[in-house]
Amino acid sequence: TVIKVGWESSGGNYIAIDHGGGITSRFYHCNSIIAKKGQKVKKGEKVAYVGKTGKVTGAHVHFAIFKNGSSVNPLDYVKRPS
């Protein structure tokens, strides 16, 4: 579920998603955000477009995972390519 769509000075436009079990993700520096607050999203669904908002030198996505509000290593929560 999308829990926040916002803007901050360093991260620019961002979207936050609640995955349940205390796990949330954020995607920062978005050019535009497609999903709306309160929307239920599914794996593989587009939620935003990569951009260069906030304090950046070029377009990219800053992906972050939080567990119970604390930042954790996102590689522990995503499937690695074979």
C-alpha atoms as one frame of an Amber mdcrd trajectory, in Angstrom:
protein
   0.000   0.000   0.000   1.319   3.458  -0.920   1.620   5.314   2.393   3.242
   8.549   1.260   3.963  10.537  -1.868   6.116  13.511  -1.052   9.107  15.722
  -1.607  12.222  16.422   0.448  15.184  18.650  -0.347  17.830  15.941  -0.730
  15.668  13.062  -1.996  13.384  15.081  -4.234  10.082  13.489  -5.216   9.595
  10.148  -3.496   7.077   7.399  -2.888   6.855   5.178   0.192   5.230   1.735
   0.129   4.167  -0.399   3.108   4.772  -4.099   2.427   3.401  -5.317   5.761
   5.315  -6.911   8.620   7.055  -3.611   9.448   8.742  -3.435   6.006   8.524
  -0.245   3.932  10.344   0.839   0.788  11.072   4.260  -0.662  12.024   5.356
  -4.150  13.673   8.802  -4.274  14.513  11.337  -7.068  11.400  10.464  -9.104
  10.555  12.584 -12.137   6.862  11.844 -11.650   4.871   9.506  -9.450   2.086
   7.382 -10.899   0.660   5.658  -7.818  -1.512   7.546  -5.346  -1.497   7.518
  -1.545  -3.697   4.669  -0.291  -3.376   2.684  -3.530  -2.629  -1.030  -3.277
   0.193  -1.914  -5.676   1.494  -5.258  -6.864   4.929  -6.649  -7.662   6.080
  -5.359 -11.062   3.576  -2.498 -11.211   4.934   0.923 -12.214   4.683   3.368
  -9.334   6.948   6.206 -10.564   9.383   7.330 -13.256  13.106   7.763 -12.663
  14.196  11.360 -12.456  16.731  13.784 -11.096  14.829  15.711  -8.429  16.479
  16.720  -5.175  20.243  16.915  -4.754  21.578  14.811  -7.635  23.821  15.241
 -10.659  21.888  12.935 -12.972  18.817  10.758 -13.306  18.730   7.665 -11.107
  16.618   5.955  -8.476  17.621   5.819  -4.823  15.960   2.707  -3.401  15.731
   2.210   0.356  14.188  -0.409   2.650  13.172   0.191   6.256  12.263  -2.388
   8.895  10.262  -1.003  11.805  11.428   2.488  10.827  15.154   1.680  10.673
  17.144   1.641   7.448  18.342  -1.856   6.457  20.370  -3.346   3.608  17.972
  -3.579   0.634  19.885  -6.545  -0.784  18.459  -8.626   2.067  14.944  -7.950
   0.688  15.245  -8.122  -3.085  15.809 -11.097  -5.344  19.294 -11.060  -6.821
  19.708 -11.781 -10.529  20.929 -15.265 -11.443
